[in-house]
Structure formats: C-alpha cells, structure tokens
C-alpha cells in the first residue's frame, strides 16, 4: 500500500512540475517587464507590457526561448539616470549588460553581484563614481569587465582577482588610488589589461604581474607608478603592446624586457628617472613597429642594433643624454615614417643613407651637436612633411630646395650654415651693385622729379594718396576704374563704418578696398577711426595681421587698400555648410594659433601695446589656403600704461568682455575674452551662446566636449589633433573667465600651445568640459587673481548677465568671391 501511495505521489509531482516551472518563469518574466517599464528608458517607444514577452521586442533587449532577458545592449542610448534606480537584480538570466556611452551617474549598485550568469559588463563612458562594490567578486563567469572613462575612485579591489574567467579588464581614465593589487595576477586568462590615466595610483608595480602569461596588451601609462620596472614583465611572452609611459619609474630598462619577441609596440617615454643606456639586446624585438623611449635619462650611444628592426614605423628617442653618431645603417629602415632624436648630445654627421628612407614623413634631429653638411638626399625624400635640424653645429651650404619646402626656422641655430650662393660670385656682386644703382636712381627721380605729380594728385583727388610696400604702378585712377567708381557690384562686405570692395588692378593683382560711406566720411568720429586704422596698420608687421598697402584720405573719398583675402570672413565660412567642412580640425587649430600669435604681437611686441577691441569672427579673414588674418583696426587703441584707458564702449556684441557693461576701462584682457569666444565659435561651428547660458545656470553639469564640437566634421581621432582641440578649448575657458585679472595673457596662450607639443591627452569621447580646468595637462599653470582666488577655481563663474555677451542680429556682412 505504501508503495502504491508513493507511486501516486511521484506521478502527481511529475505531472505538476512543468506547471510549477512555467509559473516560475512567468513570474520572472513579469518581474523583468516591470523593472524595464519602471526604468522609463523606453518611454519614447510607446511600448507596454501587454503580454508576458512583449518587452523582448524592445530596442536593445534580447530574450531566451522562455521570454527571459539575457542581454541588455544599450550603448549610446542617451540614458540619463542612476543605475541604482534600475532593478538589476530582477534579471537572473542576464548574460550581457552594455550601458556604455550614456549619461549614467551615481554608483554601481551592490545588487550587481546577483547577476551570477553575467559574462559581459560594460559601463564605460559614463559619469559614474564611487567605489567598485565588493559584490562584483561574485560575478565569477565574467569574461569582459569595462568600467573605463568614468569617475570611479578608491582602491582597485583585490577581490577582482577572484574573477578567474576574465579575459578583458579596462579600468582606464578614472580616479583609482593606491597600488595595483598583486591579486590581479590570479587572472591567468586575462589577455588585455588597461589601467592607464589613473593619476592617483601610487606605489610600485608588483612583480606578480609576470604571472599574467596570457596578456596580449598591457597599458599602465599616465599613472603615478614608481620604483623599478619589474624584470618579470619579460615573462609575458605573448605580449604585443606594452605602455609604461608617463610614470615615475626609476632605475634602468631591465634586459628581460628584450625577451618579448612578439612585442609590436613599446612605449616607456617620459620616465625621467630611468637612466643607464639602451642595450644592444633591443635587436631581439624583431616584431617592433613602434618604439618610444623619449624623455628618459639614457646615456651612451644609440645602439646600431636598432637598425635591424626592419618593421619599425616610428622611432622616438628624443630628450635623453645619448651621444655618439647616428649609425649609417639606419637607412635600412625602409618602413620608418617618424624618426625623432632631438634634444640629445648626438655628434657626427647626418648619414646620407637617410635618403634611402623613402617612407619618412617627419625627421627631428634638433638640439644636438651634429656637424658637417646637410645631405642633398634629404631634399628628394618624397613623403617628408616636417623637418627640424635646428640648433646643431651644421655647416656649409643650405640647399634652397630645403628652405623653400620646410622654412628657414627648421635650420636656425646653426651659425656656420649659409644659403647657397651662385658659382659666379663676381657676376653676382656686379648685379647687386647694378640693382643698388638703379634703386638709388629711382629714389632720386621720385624725390626730385615726381614731387609735382604727387602734389597734383593730392590736389585733384584728396588730401593724401599714399602707397607703400606694393606695386609702384598702382594709381588712384586704377582704383576708381577697377571698382567702376565703387559700384555696388564690386562690394563684398559692409562693416562698422564702411564698405569693402574687391578691385583687380591692371597688373592682374587683386586688392581689397575699405571705403567709408559718404555721410560717415563727414563724421569726425569716423574720420578719426579711419586715420587710426591707417596709422596703426602702417606700423604693424605680422603674418596673421592683414597687410595695409596704402590709403586715400579726403572728405568725400576715404579708403584703405588691403591685401585681398579671397575666402572672406570666418563668420561667413562657419555658416556655409560646404566651406565649414573644408575648414577641418587641423585648419581650425592653425587658425586659432595664428590669431593668438597676432594678438600676442599686438599686446606684447608693439611699443606701446595695442588693444584691438573688436576681435570677432567677422574680423578674422581667410586667404585661399584658409589661413587667418586679423583685420579691422578702426577701433583699436594704444594702451597707455600710465593712464586709466577709459573710453567709449567699442566692439561687437557677443564678443565683448562682460566687465565693459559696467566699466569703461579697457585692458588687453578685453581682447583675451573676445579671443576665447572666437575659439569656442571656431570649434563649435557657431557662436557659443547656448553653451555660455548653460554653464552659467548649471556650472557643475557635466557636458561632454565631443557633444559641443561642430557636427559637420567627423570627430578628430589623430592624438595630436585631439590634443590641440582639447587644449584650445581649455585655454578658451581660461580666456572667458568672468574675472579679467584671472584670464591668461595672449603671450601665455601662445606659450601654452608651444609647450603642449610633448603632452598626451585622453580620447576625445572621454572628456567633459568641466575636466578641462584640471592641471597639469590641459590648463594654464595656476595663478592667483587679484582678489586672492585661483584662476582655476573661478573658471566656471559665468555669473554675469549672459545677454550682454550675445551676438547682435543685424550683421550685414556678405562675401562674394
């Protein structure tokens, strides 16, 4: 009887088991659907859980056959929320969770440890912070863990060493502190480990790192790691990329490092406490494509065995103490594109075999003690774009073709180097004397015989008609004829107090004419502005300031004769869809540097200094190569250092410094503010009024730089270009500080661009605007303002009336080429 009863019970259990399982699955599915709906992340889809498995059709959700969520893949979905508000524990079958590239904030919830089946966890590129919860150690099935580009802090938990299946671990670009835990050496399946850009990390690199025998890539750059490089790294025989750059390593380069025969990239640059010499054992790294040991303290000779690394594309050993000559065998490196050995103590001659390196793009041998002549072979390298041989002991002739191609600045600091002279020097001297004789005769002729003609011209056409630094055949009549007596058809723009005309002279040359309107010509204020601009520009000589060739001054006909800039104003180019794309990131950065240089020249190289007072995108003109010049000096003012410099307000709304709303004291810092606005406009593709308004009302709101840049261009990816774009933005933020005394000088801005050439930066998509004021990489050195505050602490104080900085709507400039 008992057997019969037991059999009946067993049959009943077996019969009801599928029902129980189905009920359980149904409950799980309902919990998942409820958690998804509660999140509000799918509001725009209009989806509702009308059936148990309806959510499986929503964007980014993948379910198993039972209708339970196994994957949540929402990268770049625009989620602005805290993960603690999302019921992560409601998804017991979750295998993959990807929420990268959103706007998640807050901490990782402790409940994350309940996802026992999780293999992929990606939370990169968000605004998350706090510590990594200890419960993450429960995720023993994890294969990929990516927490990069957030603001996580605290120590890297040693419990991560329990994730024995981990293949990929990325903790870069956070604020982790302390040492790298030796427990990470337990991750024997790990192939990629990235902990770079955590500058608060301190201590030595544990020797146990050598246990990670499966590692293919290891990046520990831009941390605070000290001590010696552990020789155990030489045990990582599968490694093909090793980056230990920008740390505080000391001692010497361990010979064991040269056992890594699969290494394709080795970067140990900027560890100034590493000394010794570069061993000939470097010959073992036959797979090397890129090697950078610059910014160390290496001595000894450059090992000739480097020349056997025939796969090399980039070789940098600048800023060391290496001596001896460059091996002639270096010409074997036919794939080399970049060779940088500047700032060493190299001697001997430049090997002619460099001419065999036909792939070479950049060559920097500056600041050494290299002697001898410059090999002619350098002038025929087809791909060479940058060449720097400055500050050496070179001698002999400097080939004209090299000067024409790379500019004379590439050869300065070589006192015994001279330009190529013609072989028949006697004939040359004779020709020179003849030229002097003819010139002298012309001067005498003009002074003695043309005086009457000039006076007649003055009497007939105005008080003054003066031409200098241009074609001597230019005449007043030519100007009138070329513009059909200033016909509107030749007008290419209308400025603050006159119109601009394009005039092609009989010689074929094209000039720009700025002519005052007739009624304005009778206004003494405009007359003063005209005379001011003519006088100002006649004394200025700078490649990024528009050239003035002459002027005519008369009460009914007043005009200035300028160099013609055929691409028009920056304002118009940024508002033309086609031309804006042509103005790529490199050109925009160069434009910014050029205007910075021009303003620095006005403020610091002119005596007395000159304030432009109307720096705006309208007054920045571009030539056919999209190179920028600063124009329109009608409102410029000499800065009298011993006076109050009070004046009427001048400038363009939207670019004027906010202090001008309540004071009439003009300083060079007014130009600095305007420059900052122009920089942001150049990078954003439009006036930054919305950005200014946003950062004024919500100064702590994280705004990603990539979201501000001109979307008509693809985001910059080249590290050099990214660095310059980021630096330009950081400097612009300094320049638009509400406190004028906390703004940098234009000379500091120019110097900052120069000093940044050896710096690196984080990837663009990881950078928030509020991060750009953090020293030492991106911002100016901290300085104390007049009120005792820090320039860095006041950078976000955009508490002024933003309406005073908005552009006016009555722009009337138009450009026609």
C-alpha positions in Angstrom: 0.0 0.0 0.0 2.9 2.3 0.9 4.5 1.6 -2.4 1.3 2.4 -4.3 0.8 5.7 -2.4 4.4 6.7 -3.1 4.0 6.0 -6.7 0.8 8.1 -6.9 2.6 11.0 -5.1 5.5 10.7 -7.5 3.2 10.8 -10.5 1.4 13.8 -9.1 4.7 15.6 -8.6 5.9 14.8 -12.1 2.6 16.0 -13.5 2.7 19.3 -11.8 6.4 20.0 -12.2 6.1 21.7 -15.7 3.3 23.8 -14.4 5.5 25.0 -11.4 8.4 25.7 -13.8 6.1 27.6 -16.1 4.7 29.6 -13.2 8.2 30.4 -12.0 9.3 31.5 -15.5 6.2 33.6 -15.8 6.9 35.3 -12.5 10.5 36.1 -13.6 9.3 37.5 -16.9 6.7 39.7 -15.2 9.4 41.0 -12.8 11.7 41.8 -15.7 8.9 43.5 -17.6 8.0 45.6 -14.5 11.7 46.6 -14.0 12.1 47.6 -17.6 8.9 49.7 -17.6 9.8 51.3 -14.3 13.1 52.4 -15.6 11.4 54.7 -18.2 14.3 54.1 -20.6 11.9 53.0 -23.3 9.3 55.8 -22.9 9.7 57.1 -26.5 8.9 53.7 -28.0 5.4 53.7 -26.6 5.9 50.1 -25.7 3.8 48.5 -22.9 3.9 45.0 -21.4 0.5 43.9 -22.8 1.9 40.3 -22.9 4.4 38.5 -20.8 7.2 38.6 -23.5 6.3 41.9 -25.2 9.4 43.5 -23.8 11.6 41.1 -25.8 10.8 43.1 -28.9 12.0 46.4 -27.5 15.2 48.0 -28.7 18.4 46.6 -27.2 16.7 43.6 -25.4 17.4 40.0 -26.3 15.5 37.2 -24.6 15.8 33.4 -24.4 13.2 31.0 -25.7 11.4 31.2 -22.4 11.0 35.0 -22.8 13.5 35.9 -20.1 16.0 38.8 -20.7 19.6 37.5 -21.4 21.1 40.6 -23.0 20.6 44.4 -22.4 22.6 46.2 -25.1 22.0 49.9 -24.9 25.3 51.7 -25.9 24.9 55.4 -26.7 21.1 55.2 -25.9 21.0 58.6 -24.2 20.1 57.3 -20.8 20.4 59.9 -18.1 19.8 58.1 -14.9 21.4 56.4 -11.9 22.0 52.6 -12.2 20.8 52.4 -8.6 17.3 53.3 -9.9 17.3 50.3 -12.2 16.4 46.9 -10.7 19.4 44.9 -11.9 18.6 42.0 -9.6 15.4 41.5 -11.5 17.3 39.8 -14.3 18.6 36.5 -13.0 19.4 35.2 -16.6 21.3 38.2 -17.8 24.4 37.3 -19.7 25.4 40.6 -21.2 24.9 44.2 -19.9 26.2 47.1 -22.1 25.3 50.6 -21.0 28.3 52.3 -22.4 28.3 55.8 -23.8 25.3 57.1 -21.9 24.9 59.7 -19.1 24.7 57.3 -16.2 25.7 58.8 -12.8 25.9 57.6 -9.3 27.5 54.3 -8.1 27.4 50.7 -9.1 24.6 49.1 -7.0 25.6 46.3 -4.6 22.9 44.2 -6.2 25.1 43.8 -9.3 26.5 40.7 -7.6 23.2 38.8 -8.0 23.8 38.5 -11.8 25.5 35.2 -11.4 25.3 34.4 -15.2 26.8 37.6 -16.4 29.7 37.3 -18.8 29.9 40.9 -20.2 29.6 44.0 -18.1 30.3 47.3 -19.9 29.7 50.6 -18.2 32.3 52.7 -19.9 32.0 56.3 -21.0 29.6 57.5 -18.3 29.7 59.7 -15.3 29.6 57.0 -12.6 31.6 57.4 -9.4 32.3 55.9 -6.0 33.9 52.6 -5.2 33.6 49.3 -7.0 31.3 47.2 -4.8 32.8 44.1 -3.2 29.8 42.1 -4.5 31.3 42.3 -8.0 33.6 39.4 -7.0 30.5 37.2 -7.2 30.4 37.5 -11.0 32.8 34.6 -11.5 31.5 34.0 -15.0 32.6 37.5 -16.2 34.8 37.5 -19.3 34.7 41.2 -20.0 34.6 44.0 -17.4 34.9 47.5 -18.8 34.5 50.5 -16.3 36.7 52.9 -18.3 36.1 56.6 -18.7 34.1 57.3 -15.5 35.0 58.9 -12.2 35.3 55.8 -10.0 37.6 56.2 -7.1 39.1 54.4 -4.1 41.4 51.4 -4.4 41.2 48.8 -7.1 39.6 46.0 -5.1 41.9 42.9 -4.7 38.7 40.8 -5.0 38.8 41.4 -8.7 41.4 38.6 -8.7 38.6 36.2 -8.0 37.1 36.7 -11.5 39.1 33.8 -12.8 37.4 33.7 -16.2 38.2 37.4 -17.0 39.7 38.0 -20.4 39.4 41.8 -20.7 39.7 44.3 -17.8 39.6 48.0 -18.6 39.7 50.5 -15.6 41.4 53.4 -17.5 40.5 57.1 -17.1 39.2 57.0 -13.6 40.4 58.2 -10.2 41.6 55.0 -8.7 44.2 55.4 -6.0 46.7 53.3 -4.2 48.7 50.4 -5.6 47.8 47.9 -8.3 46.8 44.9 -6.2 49.1 41.8 -6.7 45.9 39.7 -6.6 45.2 40.7 -10.2 48.0 38.2 -11.1 45.4 35.4 -10.4 43.7 36.4 -13.7 45.6 33.9 -15.7 43.1 34.1 -18.6 43.5 37.9 -19.0 44.6 39.0 -22.4 44.0 42.7 -22.1 44.6 44.9 -19.1 44.2 48.7 -19.2 44.7 50.8 -16.0 46.1 53.9 -17.7 45.0 57.5 -16.8 44.5 57.0 -13.1 47.0 59.6 -11.8 46.2 58.9 -8.1 47.7 55.4 -8.3 50.9 55.2 -6.3 53.4 52.6 -5.3 55.4 50.1 -7.3 54.3 47.7 -9.9 54.1 44.2 -8.3 56.4 41.5 -9.6 53.4 39.2 -9.7 52.4 40.9 -12.9 54.6 38.4 -14.7 52.1 35.7 -13.9 49.6 37.0 -16.5 51.1 34.8 -19.2 48.0 35.2 -21.5 48.4 39.0 -21.7 48.5 40.5 -25.2 48.2 44.2 -24.2 49.2 46.0 -21.1 48.7 49.7 -20.6 49.7 51.3 -17.3 50.6 54.8 -18.7 49.8 58.1 -17.1 49.7 56.9 -13.5 52.0 57.6 -10.5 53.8 54.3 -10.5 57.2 54.4 -9.0 60.1 52.1 -8.4 61.9 50.0 -11.0 60.3 48.2 -13.9 59.9 44.6 -12.7 62.0 42.2 -14.8 59.1 39.7 -14.5 57.5 41.6 -17.4 59.9 39.6 -19.5 57.8 36.5 -18.8 54.8 37.9 -20.8 55.9 36.1 -23.9 52.6 36.7 -25.8 52.6 40.5 -25.2 52.5 42.6 -28.3 51.7 46.0 -26.8 53.3 47.5 -23.6 52.8 51.0 -22.5 54.5 52.2 -19.3 54.8 55.9 -20.3 54.4 59.0 -18.2 55.1 57.4 -14.8 57.8 57.7 -12.1 59.7 54.6 -12.9 63.4 54.7 -11.9 66.5 52.6 -12.4 67.3 51.1 -15.7 65.4 49.3 -18.5 65.6 45.6 -17.5 67.3 43.3 -20.0 64.4 40.9 -19.5 62.2 43.3 -21.4 64.1 42.4 -24.6 62.8 38.8 -24.3 59.4 40.0 -25.6 59.9 38.9 -29.2 56.2 39.3 -30.1 56.2 42.9 -29.0 54.9 45.2 -31.7 54.6 48.4 -29.6 56.9 49.5 -26.7 56.3 52.9 -25.1 58.2 53.9 -22.0 58.5 57.6 -22.7 58.6 60.3 -20.0 60.0 58.5 -17.1 62.8 60.9 -16.4 64.3 58.9 -13.5 65.2 55.9 -15.8 68.8 56.1 -16.7 71.6 53.8 -18.0 71.7 53.1 -21.7 69.7 51.3 -24.3 71.1 47.9 -24.7 72.1 46.3 -28.0 69.8 43.5 -26.9 67.0 45.6 -28.4 67.8 43.6 -31.6 65.7 40.8 -30.2 62.5 42.8 -30.6 62.1 41.9 -34.3 58.4 42.5 -34.3 58.6 46.1 -33.2 56.6 48.6 -35.2 56.6 51.5 -32.8 59.1 52.3 -30.0 59.3 55.4 -27.9 62.0 55.9 -25.2 62.0 59.7 -25.3 62.0 61.8 -22.1 64.2 59.4 -20.1 67.7 60.0 -18.9 69.5 57.5 -21.1 73.2 58.0 -21.9 75.6 56.1 -24.1 75.4 55.7 -27.9 72.4 54.9 -30.0 72.6 51.1 -30.5 73.2 50.1 -34.1 71.1 47.0 -33.5 68.1 49.3 -33.7 68.7 49.4 -37.4 68.0 45.7 -37.6 64.3 46.2 -36.6 63.1 46.5 -40.2 59.4 46.6 -39.3 59.8 49.9 -37.4 57.4 52.7 -38.5 58.1 55.0 -35.6 61.3 55.5 -33.6 61.5 58.2 -30.9 64.4 58.7 -28.5 64.3 62.4 -28.0 65.1 64.2 -24.8 67.8 61.9 -23.5 71.5 62.2 -22.9 72.6 59.9 -25.7 75.8 60.7 -27.5 77.8 59.4 -30.5 76.8 59.5 -34.1 73.7 58.2 -35.8 74.5 54.8 -37.3 74.8 54.8 -41.1 72.8 51.5 -41.1 69.7 53.4 -40.2 69.0 53.7 -43.9 67.9 50.1 -43.8 64.7 51.1 -42.1 62.7 51.5 -45.3 59.3 51.4 -43.5 60.2 54.2 -41.0 57.9 57.2 -41.1 58.8 59.0 -38.0 62.3 59.5 -36.6 62.7 61.8 -33.5 66.1 62.0 -31.9 66.1 65.7 -30.9 67.4 67.1 -27.6 70.3 64.7 -27.1 74.1 65.0 -27.4 74.5 63.3 -30.8 77.6 64.2 -32.8 79.0 63.3 -36.1 77.2 63.9 -39.4 73.8 63.2 -40.7 74.1 59.9 -42.5 73.4 60.2 -46.3 71.7 56.8 -46.0 68.7 58.7 -44.6 67.9 59.3 -48.3 67.0 55.6 -48.6 64.1 56.0 -46.2 61.5 56.9 -48.8 58.6 56.5 -46.3 59.9 59.1 -43.9 57.3 61.7 -43.0 58.9 63.5 -40.1 62.6 63.9 -39.0 63.6 65.7 -35.9 67.4 65.9 -35.1 67.2 69.3 -33.4 69.1 70.4 -30.3 72.1 68.1 -30.7 75.8 68.6 -31.7 75.6 67.2 -35.2 78.1 68.7 -37.6 79.0 68.5 -41.2 76.9 69.4 -44.2 73.3 68.6 -44.9 73.0 65.6 -47.2 71.3 66.6 -50.5 69.4 63.3 -50.3 67.1 64.8 -47.7 65.7 67.2 -50.4 64.4 64.3 -52.5 62.5 62.3 -49.8 59.0 62.2 -51.4 57.0 61.9 -48.1 58.9 64.2 -45.8 56.5 66.8 -44.3 58.4 68.1 -41.2 62.0 68.5 -40.8 63.8 70.0 -37.8 67.6 70.3 -37.9 67.8 73.4 -35.7 70.4 74.1 -33.0 73.2 71.9 -34.1 76.7 72.5 -35.5 75.9 72.1 -39.2 78.0 73.9 -41.7 78.3 74.5 -45.4 75.6 75.3 -47.9 71.9 75.1 -47.1 70.1 73.8 -50.1 67.5 76.3 -51.4 65.0 73.5 -52.0 65.1 72.5 -48.3 64.5 76.1 -47.2 61.6 76.5 -49.7 60.0 73.3 -48.6 60.4 73.5 -44.8 61.1 77.1 -44.0 64.2 78.7 -42.5 63.1 78.0 -38.9 64.0 74.4 -39.4 67.7 75.3 -39.7 68.1 78.1 -37.1 70.8 77.8 -34.5 73.5 76.6 -37.0 75.8 79.6 -37.2 78.1 78.0 -39.8 75.3 77.1 -42.2 74.8 79.5 -45.1 72.4 79.8 -48.0 73.5 78.6 -51.4 75.4 81.2 -53.4 75.7 81.4 -57.2 79.0 80.0 -58.5 79.9 83.2 -60.4 80.1 85.4 -57.4 81.8 88.2 -59.4 78.8 88.5 -61.6 76.6 88.3 -58.6 78.4 91.2 -56.9 78.1 93.2 -60.2 74.4 92.5 -60.4 73.9 93.6 -56.8 75.8 96.8 -57.4 73.7 97.5 -60.5 70.5 96.9 -58.5 71.6 99.4 -55.9 72.5 101.9 -58.6 69.1 101.6 -60.3 67.3 101.8 -57.0 69.2 104.9 -55.9 68.4 106.5 -59.3 64.7 105.7 -58.9 64.7 107.2 -55.4 66.4 110.4 -56.6 63.9 110.5 -59.6 60.9 110.1 -57.4 62.1 112.7 -54.8 63.2 115.3 -57.3 61.0 114.9 -60.4 57.8 113.2 -59.3 57.1 115.6 -56.5 55.0 117.9 -58.7 52.9 114.9 -59.9 52.2 113.7 -56.4 51.1 117.2 -55.3 48.8 117.4 -58.4 47.3 114.1 -57.4 46.8 115.3 -53.9 45.1 118.5 -55.1 42.9 116.7 -57.6 41.9 113.6 -55.7 42.2 114.3 -52.0 44.4 115.3 -49.2 46.6 112.2 -49.3 47.0 109.3 -51.6 49.8 107.1 -50.3 51.0 103.6 -51.4 53.8 101.6 -49.8 55.1 98.0 -49.8 53.2 97.2 -53.0 53.2 97.7 -56.8 54.6 101.2 -57.5 52.3 101.4 -60.6 49.2 101.4 -58.5 47.4 104.7 -59.1 44.3 106.4 -57.9 42.8 106.2 -61.3 43.4 102.5 -61.4 41.4 102.1 -58.1 38.5 104.1 -59.4 38.4 102.2 -62.7 38.8 98.8 -61.1 35.7 99.3 -59.0 33.7 101.3 -61.6 33.8 104.2 -59.1 33.0 102.0 -56.2 30.0 100.4 -57.9 27.8 98.2 -55.6 28.6 95.2 -57.9 32.2 95.2 -56.5 31.1 95.4 -52.9 31.9 92.2 -50.9 31.0 93.3 -47.4 29.7 96.0 -45.2 31.5 96.7 -41.9 31.0 99.0 -38.9 31.8 102.2 -40.7 32.3 101.4 -44.4 32.0 99.0 -47.2 34.7 96.6 -48.6 35.3 96.3 -52.3 37.2 93.9 -54.5 39.4 95.5 -57.1 41.6 93.9 -59.8 44.3 96.2 -60.9 45.7 96.4 -64.5 48.7 94.3 -63.3 46.3 91.5 -62.5 46.8 91.8 -58.8 43.7 91.9 -56.6 43.3 94.1 -53.5 40.6 94.9 -51.0 39.4 98.4 -50.5 37.6 99.6 -47.4 35.7 102.8 -48.2 33.9 105.0 -45.7 30.3 105.7 -46.6 29.9 109.3 -47.8 27.9 110.6 -44.8 30.2 108.8 -42.4 33.2 110.4 -44.1 31.9 113.7 -42.9 31.6 112.4 -39.3 34.7 113.4 -37.3 34.4 110.2 -35.3 34.6 108.0 -38.4 37.4 110.2 -39.7 39.3 109.6 -36.5 38.7 105.8 -36.8 39.9 105.9 -40.4 43.1 107.8 -39.6 43.6 105.5 -36.6 43.4 102.3 -38.7 45.7 103.7 -41.4 48.3 104.8 -38.8 48.0 101.6 -36.8 48.4 99.2 -39.7 51.2 101.1 -41.4 53.4 100.2 -38.4 52.3 96.6 -37.9 54.1 93.7 -39.5 52.8 90.2 -38.7 51.8 87.3 -40.9 48.5 87.0 -39.2 47.5 90.6 -39.3 46.1 91.9 -42.6 48.5 93.9 -44.7 47.8 97.6 -45.5 49.2 98.7 -48.8 48.1 102.3 -48.8 45.2 104.8 -48.4 43.4 107.8 -49.7 42.2 110.4 -47.3 39.7 113.0 -48.4 36.4 114.3 -47.0 34.4 112.8 -49.9 36.6 109.8 -50.8 38.3 107.9 -48.0 39.5 104.3 -48.4 42.2 101.9 -47.3 44.0 99.5 -49.6 44.4 96.0 -48.1 45.8 92.6 -49.1 42.8 90.7 -50.5 41.7 87.6 -48.6 39.6 85.7 -51.0 37.8 83.3 -48.7 36.1 86.1 -46.7 35.4 86.1 -43.0 35.5 83.3 -40.5 31.9 84.2 -39.6 30.6 83.5 -43.1 32.7 80.4 -43.6 31.4 78.8 -40.4 27.8 79.5 -41.6 28.3 77.9 -45.1 27.8 74.1 -45.0 30.3 73.4 -47.7 33.1 75.8 -46.6 32.7 74.8 -43.0 33.6 71.2 -43.9 36.6 72.4 -45.8 37.8 74.1 -42.6 38.9 70.9 -41.0 40.2 70.4 -37.4 43.8 71.0 -38.4 43.0 74.2 -40.2 40.8 75.4 -37.3 43.6 74.8 -34.8 46.1 76.5 -37.0 43.6 79.4 -37.4 43.3 79.7 -33.6 47.1 79.6 -33.1 47.5 82.3 -35.8 45.1 84.7 -34.2 46.6 84.0 -30.8 50.0 84.9 -32.2 48.7 88.1 -33.8 47.1 89.3 -30.5 50.2 88.4 -28.6 52.2 90.5 -31.0 49.9 93.5 -30.5 49.9 93.2 -26.8 53.5 92.3 -26.1 55.7 93.2 -29.1 54.3 96.6 -30.0 55.6 99.6 -28.1 53.3 100.9 -26.7 50.9 97.9 -26.7 47.9 97.9 -29.0 44.4 96.7 -28.0 42.3 95.6 -31.0 38.9 96.0 -29.1 36.8 94.2 -31.8 38.1 90.7 -32.0 35.2 88.7 -33.6 34.7 86.1 -36.3 33.7 88.9 -38.6 37.1 90.5 -38.3 39.1 87.3 -39.0 39.7 86.9 -42.7 41.0 83.9 -44.5 43.1 83.5 -47.6 42.9 80.8 -50.3 44.8 78.4 -48.0 42.3 79.1 -45.2 45.0 80.8 -43.2 43.7 83.5 -40.9 44.5 87.2 -40.5 43.1 89.7 -38.0 41.6 92.8 -39.6 39.5 95.9 -38.9 41.6 98.1 -36.6 39.3 101.1 -36.8 38.5 100.8 -33.1 42.0 99.7 -32.0 43.5 101.7 -29.2 47.0 102.3 -28.0 47.3 101.0 -24.5 48.7 103.8 -22.4 50.2 102.0 -19.4 50.2 105.1 -17.2 46.5 106.1 -17.8 43.1 104.8 -16.9 42.4 103.8 -20.6 38.8 104.9 -20.2 36.9 105.1 -23.5 33.5 104.6 -25.0 32.4 101.0 -25.5 33.6 99.6 -28.8 33.3 96.1 -30.2 30.8 93.5 -31.4 28.0 92.3 -29.1 28.5 88.6 -28.3 32.3 89.1 -28.2 32.7 92.0 -25.8 34.1 91.2 -22.3 31.4 91.4 -19.6 33.2 93.9 -17.5 32.6 96.5 -20.3 29.0 96.5 -19.2 29.8 98.3 -16.0 33.2 99.9 -16.6 34.9 101.8 -19.5 38.4 100.8 -18.5 40.0 99.0 -21.5 42.8 96.5 -21.0 44.3 93.8 -23.1 42.2 91.3 -21.2 39.2 92.5 -23.1 40.8 91.2 -26.3 41.6 87.9 -24.4 37.9 87.4 -23.6 36.9 88.1 -27.2 39.6 85.6 -28.4 38.1 83.0 -26.1 34.7 83.4 -27.6 36.1 83.2 -31.2 38.0 80.0 -30.2 34.8 78.3 -29.0 32.9 79.6 -32.1 35.6 78.1 -34.3 35.4 74.7 -32.6 31.7 74.6 -32.1 30.8 75.9 -35.6 28.5 78.5 -34.1 28.5 81.2 -31.5 28.7 79.5 -28.1 25.8 81.5 -26.6 23.8 78.3 -25.6 26.9 76.9 -24.0 27.5 80.1 -22.1 23.9 80.2 -20.9 24.0 76.5 -19.9 27.3 76.7 -18.0 26.2 79.9 -16.3 23.0 78.4 -15.0 24.4 74.9 -14.3 28.2 75.2 -13.8 28.6 71.7 -12.4 26.6 69.9 -15.1 28.9 67.5 -17.0 29.0 68.4 -20.6 31.0 66.2 -23.0 33.3 68.1 -25.3 32.5 65.8 -28.2 28.9 66.9 -28.0 29.9 70.5 -28.4 32.2 70.3 -31.4 31.0 71.1 -34.9 29.0 68.1 -36.0 29.6 68.9 -39.7 33.1 67.4 -39.2 33.8 63.9 -38.1 35.3 64.0 -34.5 39.1 64.2 -34.5 40.9 61.0 -33.9 44.5 61.8 -34.5 46.1 62.1 -31.0 47.9 65.3 -32.0 44.8 66.9 -33.3 42.7 65.8 -30.3 45.3 67.3 -28.0 45.3 70.6 -29.8 41.4 70.7 -29.9 41.2 69.9 -26.2 44.0 72.4 -25.3 42.3 75.1 -27.4 39.0 74.5 -25.5 40.7 74.6 -22.1 42.5 77.9 -23.0 39.3 79.4 -24.3 37.6 78.6 -20.9 40.5 80.4 -19.2 40.1 83.3 -21.5 36.4 83.8 -20.8 36.8 83.8 -17.0 34.4 86.4 -15.6 37.3 87.9 -13.7 39.6 89.7 -16.2 42.5 89.5 -13.8 42.3 85.7 -13.9 42.5 85.5 -17.7 45.8 84.5 -19.2 47.8 86.9 -21.3 47.9 86.2 -25.0 51.6 85.5 -24.6 50.8 82.8 -22.1 48.3 81.3 -24.5 50.9 81.2 -27.3 53.4 79.7 -25.0 50.9 77.1 -23.8 50.4 75.9 -27.4 54.2 75.6 -27.8 54.7 73.7 -24.5 51.9 71.2 -25.3 53.7 69.6 -28.2 55.1 66.8 -26.0 51.9 66.2 -24.0 49.3 63.5 -24.5 45.6 63.6 -23.9 42.7 61.3 -23.2 40.5 60.1 -26.1 38.0 62.8 -27.1 34.9 60.9 -26.1 36.0 60.7 -22.5 36.5 64.4 -21.9 33.9 66.6 -20.1 34.3 70.4 -20.3 34.4 70.7 -16.5 37.5 68.4 -16.6 39.5 70.9 -18.7 40.3 73.1 -15.8 42.3 70.5 -14.0 46.1 70.9 -14.1 48.6 69.9 -15.1 47.8 68.6 -18.6 45.2 70.8 -20.0 45.1 74.1 -18.2 47.4 77.1 -17.6 49.6 77.0 -14.5 47.5 78.1 -11.5 47.9 81.7 -10.9 46.5 83.9 -8.1 44.0 86.5 -9.1 43.9 90.0 -7.7 41.1 89.1 -5.3 43.0 86.2 -3.9 41.1 83.5 -5.7 42.6 80.9 -8.0 42.2 81.2 -11.7 41.2 77.6 -11.8 38.6 78.0 -9.1 36.8 80.9 -10.8 36.8 79.4 -14.3 33.2 78.4 -14.1 31.9 81.7 -12.6 29.9 82.8 -15.6 27.6 84.8 -13.3 27.5 87.9 -15.5 24.5 88.9 -17.5 24.7 86.5 -20.4 22.5 88.8 -22.6 25.4 91.2 -22.6 27.5 88.6 -24.5 25.0 87.5 -27.1 25.6 88.4 -30.7 23.5 91.1 -32.4 21.2 90.1 -35.1 22.0 93.0 -37.5 25.1 91.6 -39.2 25.1 92.9 -42.7 28.4 91.3 -44.0 28.2 89.2 -47.1 31.0 87.7 -49.0 31.3 87.0 -52.7 34.5 85.6 -54.3 
